[in-house]
């Protein structure tokens, strides 16, 4: 084990004591893939019920200050039950931990803890969404986040270490070919491929069949993205020709777009967040299931609870009231979005009643630490609500 990682693990385990049940390493380092400057150190802390997040910060923050170049982000933090629920909503993460997770500290976990029901379409839809996000690396030389994601995906699907000279195009082609191969095995793939043959493509951009906009994403949908085609197109020049040149250019195929819309972004599709701009309008041909719509809604509070909020709090520059009040304000806005989504789901008849947490969030005059604790509790309640709603759909 890396010496710094050993120090981090031992310090967390010693200082947190009975509040910490286990520490796991996962991701590319756990899989022993080639170490590069873009490799993340993905840690997971399984905490005891009622663990004190403020005590966890007191222990972790000095480690973060010393080792942030290695860690790059804070650990996922969750109780055993909360993380099991999170795995059910994120089967790609469950597979990663099952295949590559390494326990670094703590007692033994229950047999089969990382095993969860896996729908291959959900796993590949997540991969397709990640590749869509990473595809901006083809056209934006300054998009470090997309470059990092694309590099990680290429390492993930490759059985051989990547060469340092590999370009974004080469890496994209690696992932694209691997994803195409697995999508072709899905029962619905033939229907999606037939849809890709419907209607003319762009005379100026070979294979382009549709353009969608989602927030600031320009999504170009192709009938296919063969390696020669990806290599031939000047993506940077194409991005500069967009009506809003500051917006990112994302690319995908019809089959991947259909897969994402049905199994990863069903809620977004139901809420009409994809605006059709040109070409064949594929989305009206798709009917997302109530389960997949609720599943996307459920992922949001669970992601904030396990990932986003712990990262923001544990790595905040300080824990004074001013910093915490700003962080609380930001996450209360995210909670408001969760509530608004819930109301829309009720109006659409996808849930029998709107969810109301047992207690309201505290007012601003309550101490910041108690307000933060309340947000964690509310996220737990929201996650439980959606878990119950999904069990009814099963």
N, C-alpha and C positions, 0 to 999 in steps of 0.2 A: 504494500500500500504506500502511496505517496506520503512522505513524512509530514507534510503540512496537513494533509487530510487525516492522518492518524492523530495529530495534535487536536484538530477540531473535534473529532469524534470523541476522544478521551475527555476533553474538557466539557463538552456538552453532557456526556454520560455522568461524569463526576459531579458537576454542579447541579444538574436537574434531578438527580437521584430518582426517587419513586415517581416523579412527574413524567418521566420519560420511559416508555416501554420498549422502544426499538429505534435504531437508526439504519436506514438502507441507502445504498448507492445504486443509482440506475442510470440509464442513458448510455452515451457512447463510451464513457470511461469504464463503466461496468462491463460493457460488451467487449472491452479490450481492443477497440478500434484504434486506428492510428491517432496519436496525440498531435493535435494541431492547435494553432492559436485560437481557433474558433470553438474548440471543444468546451462544453459546459460540464461543470461538476454538479450533477443532479442528486440532491440529498432529500430524503424523506424522514421526518420525525413522526413516529407514532407516539402520541402522548396519552397519559392516563386521563380518564374522565375528570373534567374540572381542572385540568392543568392551568397554571397561571401564565398567560401569554406575556405578561410584563416581566416575570422572572426569566422566561425564555429569551426575551430581548436583552435583559441585563447580561445574560451569559453569552448570547450570540454576537451582540454588536461589537465588542472588542475583537472577536475573531474575524468579523466582517471587515473591520478597519485594517486588520493585518493581512488578510488573505483574500480580499475581494477580487484581485486579479485571477486567482485560481477558481474561486467559487462562481463569480459572475452574477449569481443571484442567490436569494435566500432559499432555505429548504421549503418543501411542502410541509405543512404542519396540520395534523388532524388526529382526532381520537381514532381508535380502532374501528368503531362503528361508522363514523363519518367518512373515513377513507374507503371502507368497503362500499359504501353508497356511491362515493365518487368513482370507484372503479367500474361499477355497473353502468355508469353514464359515459365512461371513457375506456372502452375495451382495448384501444391501442395502448393505453398506459398499463392496463392489466397484463397484456401480452409482454410488454417490455420488462415489467418487473418479474413476471413468471419466467421469462427466458434468460434475463441478464441481471436481475436484481441481486445485490450482495448485501447480506446483513453485516453491519460493521459493529453493532453494539446492541445490548438488550437481551431479554429472554426469548425463548422460542415462540414463534407465532403459531396460530392454529393451523392444522393441516389444510392445505388447499385455500389458504387465505387469499392468494392472488388469482385464484381461478374464478372466472365469472362466465356467464353465458355470452358467447361471442357470435354476433351476426357479421359474417364477412363483409356484407355490404356497408355496414357502419364503419368497420375498420378501414376499408379502402376509400370510403367517402371522405374520411378524415385525412387520409394521405393525399387524396385529390385536392382537397381544400388547402392543405399545406403547400402542395406544388403550385397551385394557383397563386398563393401569397408570395412564394419564392420566385415566381416567374418574372417579377419586376427586375430581378438582377440581370436579366438579359438586356434591358434597355436603360437602366439607371446605374451608372458606374459609382455613384455616391451612396447607394442604398445598402449600407453595411448590414442592416438587419436581414434583408432579403438574401444577401450573399451568404450570411451565416446560416440561415435556414436551408438554402439550397445546398450548401456544402454538407450540412448534417444529413439531409435527405439522401444525397449521393453516397455518403459513407454508410448510411443505414441499409441501402439496397445492394451495395457492392460487397462481394466476397473478398475483394482484393483492396489493399490500401490505395487511396487516391494519390495520383502524382501531383506534386505541387504546381506543375505547369498546366493542369487542367483548367480550361476556361469555363465560364458560366454556361456556355452553349453545350460543352461536353458533359458537364454535370447534369444539366437539365435533360439531355438526351438519355442519360443513364436511368434517371428516375422515371422519365416518360415511358421508356420501353418496358421497364419492370411493371409499372402501373397498368399499362395497356395489356400486358400478358395476363395479369390477374383479373382485370375487368372482363376480359373476353371469356372467362370461365363462369361469370355470373349469368343466371338464367335470363335476366332482362336485357343483357348486353346486345342480343341480336335486334331487339326492338329499337334500342338506342342507335345502333349502327344503321338501321334502315332510315331512321329519322335524319341521320347525317347525310343521306343521299338524296334528300328531298329538296328540290329547288336549286336554283343556280348559286354558285359561289361568286365572290368578288372577282371581277376581271383584273383588278389592280393588285390584289393580295391573294395569291393562290390558296384555295381551300377555305377562305374565310366565309362563314355562313351567317353569323349574327354578331351584333355588338350590344352589350348590356352595360348599364351603369348602376353601381351600387355604392352609395355614398360618394367617395372620390375615386372609386375604382372603375376604370374603363376595362371591361371584360370582353376580349375578342375570342369568339368561339369558332373553332376550326372543325372541319369534318374529320381530320386526323392531323397529327403532328409527327410525321416521320423525321428521322434524323437529318436527311438531306434537306427537307423543307425548313426545319428549324435553323440549320446552318446557313441556308441561302438568304433568308430574310434579314434585312438590316433593322433590328428591333429598336435601336436607339434613334435612328432616323424616323421610323414609324411613330415612335412615342412623341417626337418633337412636332409631328404634324397633327396631333390631337387638338380639338378645339380649345381645350383648356390644358395648356402645355405643362402646367404644374401637377396635373393629375397623373397617377401611375397607370402604366399599361400592364394588364394581366392577361395571360393567354391560357386557354384550356381547349379541350375537345368537347364535342357534343355528348359523347358517352360519359365523360368525367363530369360535365356540367349537370347532366341529368342525375347522375349518382349523388353528387353533392346536394342538389336541390331536394332530393327525396329523403336522404339519410343523414345529412349533416346540417343543412340549412332549411329544413322544412318550415320552421316558424317564419323565417325571413321571407320565404316564397309565399306563405299564406298571408303575410302582412304586406305583400306587394312591394318589397324593398328592392327588387330587381326591375329596373326600368329599361324596357326594350327601346333601342335607338335605331337599329338598322337590321335588315335581313330577315331570316326566318325566326318567328317567335315560337320557340320550343316549349316554354314553360306552361302555356295553357293545356298542353297535351299531358301534363303530369298531375297526378292527384296524390299529394302526400297523406300519409295515414295520421290519424289523431295521435297515435303513439309517438311517431317521430316528431310531430309538432311539440308535444309535451316534453319529449326527451330534450329537445334543444332548449326549451324554457327551463327545464330542471338543471341543465348544465351551468347556467349563469350563476345562481346563488352558490352552487357547490364549488365552482371555480373560484369565486371571490373568497369563499370561506377557507378553502384549502390552499390556494395559490396566491391570488392577487393581493389580498389584504395582509396575510403574513409577510409577503415580500415587501410591501410598502412600509409596514410598521417596523419590521426587524432591521431594515436598512435605512430608515429615516435618519437624517443627520443628527438629530437629537430627539429627546422625548419630553421636551418642555410643553407647556400648555398651548403656546402659539402654534407649534408644529403639529401637535395632536389635533387641535381644533381645525386646522386646514385639512389634515388627512380625513378627519371625521366628516367635514363638509363634502369632500370629494366622494366619499363612500356612501354618504346619505343620498347623494344624487344618483349613484348607481342603484341604491335600494329603491329609490323612487321609480327608476326605469323598470325594475323587477315588478313593482306594484302595478305600474301602468300596463305592462304586458299581461299581468294576471287579469286585469279588468277586461282587456280585449279578448282574452281567451274565454272569459265568462260570456261576453256579449256574442261570441261566435258559437256558443254552446259546447265548447270543448271541455269545460269543467262545470260541475253542477252549481257551484257557489264560489264567490270571490273569497280569497283567504285573508283573514284578519289576524295578525299575530296576537297572542294572549295579552301582551303588554305593549304600549306605545314606546317609541324611542324617547329617551330622556331629553329634556330641554337643555338649552345652552348653559344655564347656570349650574348644571350638575357637573362635578369634576370630570375632566377629560378622560381619565382612565376608566371611570364607570361608564361614560358614554361609549367608549371604544368596546368595552366588554359587552354592552348592550347590542352593538352592531353584530358582533360575533354570535350572540344568542339569537338575534333575529334571523341571521343567515341560516343558522341551524334549523330554526322553525320553518323557514321557506323551503329548505332542502327536504325536510321531512314531509312537508305538504306534497311536494311534487313526487317524491318517492311513493307515497300512498296513491296518488292519482295514477301513476304509471302501473302500479300493481293491479289497479282496477282494469287497465287496458290490456293486461297480459292474458 
